[in-house]
Amino acid sequence: MPTLYLAEGIPYFLVTSISVTLFAQLGVPNSEMALFTSLIAFPWVVKPLWSPFVDVLRTKRWWVLTMQIMMAVTAALLAWLAPQGHFTIALILFTITAFCSATHDIAADGYYMIALNAHDQSAYVGLRSTFYRIANIFCQSLLLMLVGWLQKRTDIPSSWTYALLLCSAILALIALWHTWSMPRVEEPSAPMNARAIWREVGQVFADFFRKPGIVLALCFMLIYRLPEALLLKLCNPFFLAAQEQGGLGITVDTIGQITGIGVVLMLLGGIGGGI
């Protein structure tokens, strides 16, 4: 469970946060950077559209392992191409990573429900949340501190290449570990024809939208996070921009330190909110 949710968190923060700092340092204009890094995060918004297919096609374990391997490959390709200024190709690779990660989320959460009984689900819920937050600290703090440290010794493209290769290696090692450690707790689904699959998908959507208060709940979840979403896209570019350009002119490793403190405070706030 710890490594499963580490693998769930790293690609998410890689796409939604690290991409912003990467493109800002490579000189992509803020208007383009903010627009496109917002669009590549769209798969997490619409993942309910294909979650029923994950439920009825293959096993959750198969989806988890396949997506982890694909994310390791796309991260390696990003390490090779993104720092060299291939902006369009990098956006495509980030988008593929986002779709794989959103699919991995669906499968991992489903596997969690299947592999553990009700007691163990309650026992592990804190652990899974903790390791998801550790992925946050790794990407938004430790990884940026590594990038800043490397930039003092090499150059900007090389520093990002090494950092993205590290992410790829971690995801590959987790996938290798999971091929051995993840129990086979479910039988493969019986083959279904196209009509049966669409009927199953339609039933899932119908059940979801029959939930009491679903429209109000969806509106709340979307609007509640809107101010944070507006802030985060331009937070790091503001930190990085020179003072004569209206920014703070601080280094990438300092951003990592600031973000690390922020994530720790967010963890404490989450604990306080839960209490």
N, C-alpha and C positions, 0 to 999 in steps of 0.2 A: 503493500500500500504506500509506503513512503516514496519509493521510486516511481510508482505509477503516477502519483500526483506531482512529483518533481517534473516528470515528463509532460504533464498537462500544463504546468505553469511556464516552463522555459520558452516554448514556442509562442505562447500568448504574449508575454512581455517582450520577446524578441520582435514581434510584428508591431505591437501597439506602441511600444516605448523606444526600444533601441533603434528602430528604423528612423525615428524622428531625429535623434542625435546624429546618426550616421549621415543622413541626407543633409542636415544642417552643416555638418563639418565638410561635406563634399561640395558645398556651395550652391545647393539647390535653393531657389527663391522660396521664402516662407509661404507665399500664397500657394504655390504648387505643392510644396512639401506637406502643408496642412491638409490640403484637399485630398491628395492621393494616399497619404498615410491614414486618413480617415476612411477612405473607400476600401482599402485593403483589409480593414478590420470588419467589414460588413458580413463575412461568413458567420461570425459568432452571433450576429443579430438574427440571421435567417436560418440558423441550423435546425430549428424545429421542422423546416420544410422537408428535410431528407432524413431526419432522425427515425421515422418509421421504417425506412429502407434498411437502416443499420440493424433495426430490431428483427427484421424478417429475412435478411440475407446474410448468410454465414454466421459465425459465432462472434460474441463480443471480444473474445481473446484474439481471434484472427484479425479483427478490425484494429485492435490496440497495437498488435505487433506490426501490422502492415503500415499503419500510419506513422509509427515511430521510425521505421526504416525510411519511409519517404521523407519525413522531416529531417532526418540526419543527412540524406542526400541533398535536399534543397538548401540546407544550411551550408553544406560544403560548396555547392555551386555559388551561393551568395558570397562566400568567402573569396572565391576566385574572381567573380565578375563585378559585384557591387562596388568595391573600393576603386576599381579602375574607371568608374564613371559611366557604366552601362545602366543608366537610370531606368529605361523602359524594361529591360530584361530583369533588373532587380525588383521592380514592381511586380512583374509577372511571378517571379520566384517567391516573393513575400506573399502574394495572393494564393499561390499553391500551398505554401506553408500554412496560411490561415485556414484554408479549406480542410487540409489534413488535420490541423489542430482542433478545429471545431468538431470534425468527425471523431477524433480521438476522445474529446470530451464526452460525447454521447456514449461511446462504447465503454469508456473507463467508468463513468457513473453507473451505467447498466451492469457492468461486471461487478462493481462494488456491491450492488444490490443482490446479485445472484450468488457471488462467492461467499458472502458473509450472512450469518443468521441475524435476527433482529438485535440480539444482545451484542454481537461483535460489531455490527454497524454503529451502534451507540458508542462502543468502546473506542473505535477507530476514528470517529468523526473529528476529534480534536487533532489527531495525528495527521490526517489527510489535509486538514486546513493549515496546520503548521508547515508541512512540507511544500504546500502551494505557496505560502508566504516566503519560505526559504528560496524558492525559485524566483520570487519577486526581488528579494534582497540580492541574490546572485546576479540577476540581469541588470537591475537598475542601480546597483551599488558596486558590487565587487567587479563586475565585468567592465563598467565604466572606469573604475579605478585602474584596472589592468590596461585598458586602452590609453588612459592618460599617462601611465607609467611608460608604456611602450612608445608613445609619441615623443617623449623626451629623449628616447634612444634611437628611434628609427624615423619614420614619417607617418603621416595620417593614413594613407592607403594600407601600408604594411601592418599598422597597429590593428586596423579593423579586420584585415585578413586573418591574423592570428586569433583575434577574439571570436570571430565567427567559426573558425575551425575548431576552437575549443568547444563551442556550443554543439557543433556537429559531432565531435568525438564523444561528448557526454551523452547525447541522444542515441548514438550508435551503441555505446556500452550498456545503456539502460535497455535497449532493444535486445541485445545479446543476453543480458541477465534475465530478462523476462521470458525469453524462449525456453529457459530452463526452469525458472522459479514460479511462473504463473500456473496454477493448477488448471486442469481441464475440467471445469465444473458444469459444462453445459453440452448437450448433444447438438450436433449440427441440425439446423432446421430442415425439415422435409422439403424437397423441391416444390416450388409453387409456380403455377403459370402466371402470366402477366395480369390476367383478370383478377386472380386471387390476391396478388400482391397489391394492386390498386384498391381492391375492396378492403384489405387490411389497413392500408394507409388512410383511406377515407374514414374508417371506423375510429382510428387513433385521433384524427383531427376532430371528428364529431364529438368524441368523448371529452377532448380538451376544452372545446368551446362551450360545452354544456356545464362546465364548472361554475358554481355560483359566484357572481361578482368578477368574472374573468376579465371583462373589458376595463373595469375600474382598476383592477390589479395591474394589468398591462400598462395602462396609462401612467399609473404611479411609478412603476419600475423604470419606464422610459424617461419620464420627466425628472425623477429624483436624481439621476446621475448626469443630467444634462450640463449643469454648471461645471462639474468636475471634468467632463469630457471637453468642454470649451477651453478650460484652463490648461489641461495637460499637453495639448498639441503644441502650444507655443511657449511652454514653460522653459524647456531646455534651450531652444533657440534664443530666448531672452537672456538666459544665463551666459550663453556662448558669445553673443554679439558684443562687439567692442563698445566701449562707453560712448564714443562719439557717434555710434549708430543707435544709441538709446538702450543698449544692453548693459550687462554687469561686467562682461569681459573676464569671466572666470574660466578655469581650465576644466577639461573633462573629468579628471580624477577628483577635483573638488566637487563637481556635480555628483559624482558617485558617493562621496562622503556625506554630502547634504541629503541625498536621497536615502542613504542607509539610515540616517537618524530619523528621517520622515517615516520610513517603513516601520521602524521599531515603535515609534509613537502611534502609528496606525494600528499595529498589533495590540498595543495597550488599549487603544480606543475600542478595538473590536472586542477585547475581553470585557472592558467596562460596559460596552453596549449589550453584550450577552448577559452579563450579570443583571 
